[in-house]
Amino acid sequence: MTELVGRHLEEMANMRASRKRRVVALCSFVSVLLFAFYGILHFLEQQYYLSTFNLLCLIAIASNYLYFYHHSDNTSYADLFLSAILLTKGVILLLYGQHMVGNVLWLFPIIAAVIFINDFRIGLVFSCSFFMLIGVSVQLSGADILPQYLPIDRFFLSLIALCCMCHISSYYYNKAVCYIQHLYQEGIEDLAYTDQLTGLANRWSFETWAREKLSQQTDKKTITALVFLDIDNFKSINDSYGHEVGDRVLQYFANRLKNNVRNKDRKTDKHDYSIARFAGDEFVLLLYDIKTVKDLDGVLNRICYLFEDKYQGSEMINNLTVSIGAALFPSDADNLAELTRCADKAMYAAKHNGKNQYQYYQHISLDHTEASTATHSATVTPIKKASESYT
């Protein structure tokens, strides 16, 4: 199942390390191929010193990559080691430029690779130092190390342009990653996807998650239900005790809800967004993979008893109860919006039938429910009745 963007914030915050691993792996692979090619080429040309140097570099990079691959959690020096080998190769190109005029153009990809392999500041130091070394070498040897079609001024302008583009890209990438890490450290996921008062999922994150979850519910052997909850007479609590006390009641109920209702995916064992504060004193749950209706009744009955021990605040508010409405997917509705409407209507039916109970929607309208309470009393489970059958 595709997860919410907020779920990926930790991965995004670590993208610098993952990017470095990919860049180091790619540069190592390309370098091994090139060193192998030039090692063989110099050997055939009987340039044994250069051939030996290339083969030693090949072994060093291959060893560095293998260590890097098997110890991916500790790659602090893999980039520096690879950069050192590439820069050493660049120095060799400068020293033997008269004998390998065309090969000096490899300085361009070498310096670009060094910039991208390392963090911005380290890459800046390496590239500037190497650029000055190139400048000194070209000035001392004249234009002998450069191809005839590449004048010194064009060579330096091209090198400067390449360095500037690479550094600008590296700088803004580094800035973006730092910003994402800052957001992650500040808890942006909690700010965007959870209700700040209760710590539950907010309405937006619940609906986004629930739509995807409903699309996954193809097993007809299990029950999926949307449950709407409302604290009875909550407005009178706010009016009598103040909003601060009302907020504490909401927090208390939310904590009891989290501790008594499963909010982890059984397959992944990860917390989901199945419990949410919908609005005010209204809460919503998506219960899925329920085996039988009896099991669902047990969950709803357990929710009804969350206030059984009374709210233990300094105000000692007594007789707190909840009204609950449940709609089944897909028998009552096959989409989230309609399922929410059905569960909400069932919840209001429970309120109008005396509160302190839960009721299933079962395709009946609220008006019809009010007019035929006696007829449909079997679908309504009062708290007192539920306590007799609850185990």
C-alpha positions in Angstrom: 0.0 0.0 0.0 1.3 3.4 -0.9 1.9 5.3 2.3 1.4 8.9 3.2 4.2 11.3 2.4 4.7 11.9 6.1 5.7 8.3 6.5 8.7 8.9 4.2 10.0 11.9 6.1 12.6 9.9 7.9 13.7 8.4 4.6 13.8 11.9 3.1 15.8 13.1 6.0 18.4 10.4 5.4 18.5 11.0 1.6 22.0 12.6 1.8 23.4 9.3 3.0 21.5 7.2 0.4 22.5 9.6 -2.4 26.1 9.4 -1.3 25.9 5.6 -1.4 24.5 5.6 -4.9 27.0 8.2 -6.2 30.0 6.4 -4.7 28.8 3.0 -6.1 28.3 4.5 -9.6 31.6 6.3 -9.6 33.4 3.2 -8.3 31.9 1.0 -11.0 32.8 3.4 -13.8 36.3 4.0 -12.4 37.0 0.3 -12.2 36.0 -0.1 -15.9 38.2 2.8 -17.0 41.2 1.8 -14.9 41.0 -1.8 -16.2 40.8 -0.5 -19.8 43.7 1.9 -19.4 45.7 -0.6 -17.4 45.5 -3.1 -20.3 46.1 -0.4 -22.9 49.3 0.9 -21.2 50.5 -2.7 -20.8 50.1 -3.3 -24.5 51.9 -0.1 -25.2 54.7 -1.3 -22.8 54.1 1.6 -20.4 54.4 -0.7 -17.4 54.6 2.0 -14.7 51.3 3.5 -15.9 49.8 0.1 -16.3 50.8 -0.9 -12.8 49.4 2.3 -11.4 46.1 1.8 -13.1 45.8 -1.7 -11.9 46.7 -0.7 -8.3 44.0 2.0 -8.5 41.5 -0.6 -9.8 42.3 -2.9 -6.9 42.0 0.0 -4.4 38.7 1.2 -5.7 37.3 -2.3 -5.9 38.3 -3.1 -2.3 36.9 0.2 -1.2 33.6 -0.5 -3.0 33.4 -4.1 -1.5 33.9 -2.8 2.0 31.4 0.0 1.3 28.9 -2.5 0.0 29.2 -4.9 3.0 29.3 -2.1 5.6 26.8 0.4 4.2 26.1 1.6 7.7 29.6 2.9 8.1 30.7 4.7 4.9 32.2 7.8 6.4 35.5 7.5 4.6 34.5 5.7 1.4 33.9 8.9 -0.5 37.2 10.5 0.7 39.1 7.4 -0.2 37.6 7.3 -3.7 38.2 11.1 -4.1 41.9 10.6 -3.2 42.3 7.9 -5.8 40.6 10.0 -8.5 42.7 13.1 -7.6 45.9 11.0 -7.7 44.9 9.9 -11.1 44.4 13.6 -12.1 47.9 14.4 -10.8 49.4 11.6 -12.9 47.6 13.0 -15.9 49.2 16.4 -15.3 52.7 14.9 -14.8 52.6 12.8 -17.9 50.4 15.2 -19.9 53.1 15.5 -22.7 52.8 11.8 -23.4 49.0 11.5 -23.1 47.7 14.8 -24.5 44.2 13.6 -25.2 43.8 11.9 -21.8 44.2 15.2 -20.0 40.5 15.8 -20.8 39.7 13.2 -18.2 40.3 16.0 -15.7 36.8 17.3 -16.4 34.9 14.2 -15.2 37.3 13.6 -12.4 36.7 17.0 -10.9 33.0 16.7 -11.4 32.9 13.3 -9.7 34.9 14.6 -6.7 32.4 17.5 -6.3 29.4 15.2 -6.4 30.9 12.4 -4.3 31.6 14.7 -1.3 29.5 17.1 0.8 29.4 20.6 -0.5 32.2 22.1 1.6 34.6 19.2 1.2 33.9 19.1 -2.5 34.6 22.8 -2.7 38.0 22.5 -0.9 39.0 19.6 -3.1 38.0 21.2 -6.4 39.5 24.5 -5.7 42.8 22.9 -4.6 42.9 20.7 -7.6 42.0 23.6 -9.9 44.9 25.6 -8.6 47.2 22.6 -9.1 45.9 22.3 -12.7 46.6 26.0 -13.2 50.2 25.7 -12.0 50.8 22.7 -14.1 49.5 24.2 -17.3 51.5 27.4 -16.7 54.7 25.6 -16.1 54.4 23.2 -19.0 52.8 25.8 -21.3 50.1 24.3 -23.6 52.0 21.0 -24.1 49.6 18.9 -22.1 46.5 20.3 -23.9 45.2 19.2 -27.3 46.0 21.6 -30.1 42.3 22.4 -30.6 41.9 23.5 -27.0 43.6 26.8 -26.1 44.6 27.5 -22.5 41.9 30.2 -22.0 39.1 28.0 -23.4 40.3 25.1 -21.2 40.2 27.2 -18.0 36.9 28.8 -18.9 35.4 25.4 -19.5 36.8 24.0 -16.3 35.5 27.0 -14.3 32.1 26.7 -15.9 31.9 23.0 -15.0 33.0 23.6 -11.4 30.5 26.4 -11.0 27.6 24.3 -12.3 28.5 21.3 -10.2 29.0 23.4 -7.0 25.7 25.3 -7.6 23.8 22.0 -7.9 25.6 20.5 -4.9 24.9 23.7 -2.8 21.2 23.8 -3.4 20.9 20.0 -3.0 22.7 20.3 0.3 20.4 23.2 1.3 17.3 21.2 0.5 18.4 18.2 2.4 19.3 20.3 5.5 15.8 21.9 5.3 14.1 18.5 5.2 16.2 17.2 8.1 15.3 20.3 10.0 11.6 19.7 9.4 12.0 16.1 10.4 13.7 17.1 13.6 11.0 19.6 14.4 8.4 16.8 14.0 6.6 18.1 10.9 4.9 14.7 10.5 3.1 15.2 13.8 2.2 18.7 12.9 0.8 17.7 9.5 -0.9 14.4 10.2 -2.0 14.3 13.8 -4.4 16.2 16.0 -2.4 18.4 18.3 -4.8 18.1 21.3 -5.3 14.3 21.3 -2.3 12.9 19.4 -4.6 10.9 17.2 -4.7 11.2 13.4 -6.5 14.2 12.1 -9.4 14.1 9.7 -7.2 14.7 6.6 -4.7 12.0 7.3 -7.4 9.5 8.3 -9.4 10.0 5.1 -6.3 9.8 2.9 -5.2 6.6 4.6 -8.7 5.1 4.8 -9.4 5.5 1.1 -6.3 3.4 0.3 -7.1 0.9 3.0 -10.6 0.4 1.8 -9.3 -0.3 -1.7 -7.2 -3.1 -0.2 -10.1 -4.8 1.5 -10.9 -7.6 -0.9 -11.2 -10.5 1.6 -14.9 -11.2 1.9 -14.2 -13.5 4.9 -13.4 -10.6 7.2 -15.4 -7.5 8.3 -14.5 -3.9 7.7 -16.4 -1.3 9.6 -16.3 2.5 9.9 -17.2 3.5 13.4 -18.3 7.0 14.4 -18.1 8.0 18.1 -19.5 11.0 20.0 -19.1 11.9 23.7 -22.6 12.4 25.0 -23.5 15.8 26.4 -20.0 17.1 25.8 -21.3 20.7 25.2 -22.7 20.8 28.7 -19.3 19.8 30.0 -17.7 22.7 28.2 -20.4 25.1 29.5 -20.3 23.8 33.1 -16.5 23.3 33.6 -14.9 25.3 30.8 -13.0 24.4 27.7 -9.8 23.4 29.5 -11.7 20.6 31.3 -13.3 19.7 28.0 -9.9 19.4 26.4 -8.7 17.1 29.2 -11.8 14.9 28.7 -11.0 14.6 25.0 -7.4 13.7 25.8 -8.4 11.1 28.4 -10.8 9.5 25.9 -8.3 9.5 23.1 -5.7 7.8 25.3 -8.2 5.2 26.4 -9.2 4.7 22.8 -5.5 4.2 21.7 -4.9 1.7 24.5 -8.0 -0.4 23.9 -8.4 -0.5 20.2 -5.8 -2.0 17.8 -4.1 0.7 15.7 -1.3 -1.4 14.2 -1.4 -3.2 10.9 -1.1 -6.9 11.6 1.0 -7.6 8.6 3.6 -4.8 9.1 3.2 -4.2 12.8 3.3 -0.5 12.1 1.0 2.1 13.5 -1.6 3.3 11.1 -4.1 6.2 11.0 -7.1 4.0 11.8 -8.1 6.1 14.9 -8.8 9.8 14.4 -10.4 12.8 15.9 -12.9 13.8 13.3 -14.1 17.2 14.7 -14.9 18.6 18.1 -15.9 15.6 20.3 -16.4 13.3 17.4 -14.0 10.4 16.7 -13.8 8.0 13.9 -12.3 4.5 13.6 -11.7 2.1 10.7 -11.8 -1.4 12.0 -10.6 -4.0 9.5 -9.7 -7.7 9.3 -12.4 -8.4 11.9 -13.3 -12.1 11.7 -16.9 -12.2 12.9 -19.7 -9.9 13.9 -19.4 -11.1 17.4 -15.8 -9.9 17.5 -16.9 -6.5 16.2 -19.6 -6.3 18.9 -16.9 -7.0 21.4 -14.8 -4.1 20.2 -17.8 -1.7 20.1 -18.8 -2.9 23.6 -15.3 -2.3 24.9 -15.3 1.2 23.5 -18.6 1.9 25.3 -16.9 1.1 28.6 -14.0 3.4 28.2 -15.6 5.9 30.6 -16.8 3.1 33.0 -14.3 4.1 35.7 -15.4 7.7 35.4 -13.2 10.5 34.4 -10.7 11.0 37.2 -10.2 14.7 37.1 -10.3 17.2 39.9 -13.9 18.1 38.8 -15.0 14.4 39.2 -17.3 14.4 36.2 -19.7 11.5 36.5 -21.7 9.5 34.0 -19.6 10.2 30.9 -20.9 8.1 28.1 -20.5 7.7 24.3 -22.9 7.1 21.4 -21.5 4.9 18.6 -22.6 4.3 15.0 -21.1 1.6 12.8 -21.4 1.1 9.0 -20.1 -2.0 7.3 -18.1 -2.0 4.1 -19.1 -2.7 1.4 -22.7 -3.8 2.4 -23.7 -0.4 3.7 -21.5 1.7 1.4 -18.6 1.0 -1.0 -16.8 4.3 -0.6 -15.4 6.4 2.3 -17.7 9.4 1.9 -20.9 7.3 1.9 -19.6 5.0 4.6 -18.9 8.1 6.8 -22.4 9.4 6.2 -23.9 6.0 7.1 -21.9 5.7 10.3 -22.7 9.3 11.3 -26.4 8.6 10.8 -26.2 5.4 12.9 -24.4 7.4 15.6 -27.2 10.0 15.7 -29.8 7.2 15.8 -28.0 5.8 18.9 -28.2 9.3 20.5 -31.9 9.7 19.7 -32.6 6.2 21.1 -31.2 7.1 24.6 -27.5 7.5 24.1 -24.9 5.3 25.9 -25.2 2.6 23.2 -24.0 1.6 19.8 -26.0 0.9 16.6 -25.4 -0.4 13.2 -26.6 1.5 10.1 -28.2 -1.5 8.3 -29.6 0.7 5.5 -32.2 2.5 7.6 -32.6 6.3 7.6 -32.4 8.3 10.8 -36.1 9.4 10.6 -37.2 5.8 10.1 -35.1 4.7 13.0 -36.7 7.3 15.3 -40.1 6.2 14.2 -39.5 2.5 14.7 -37.2 2.2 17.7 -39.1 -0.8 19.1 -39.0 -2.6 15.8 -35.3 -2.3 15.5 -34.3 -2.6 19.2 -32.5 -5.8 18.4 -29.9 -3.8 16.5 -29.3 -1.4 19.4 -27.1 -2.6 22.3 -27.6 -0.5 25.5 -24.7 -0.5 27.9 -26.5 -2.4 30.6 -27.5 -5.1 28.2 -24.0 -5.3 26.8 -22.4 -5.7 30.2 -24.4 -8.9 30.8 -23.0 -10.5 27.6 -19.5 -9.0 27.7 -16.7 -11.3 28.7 
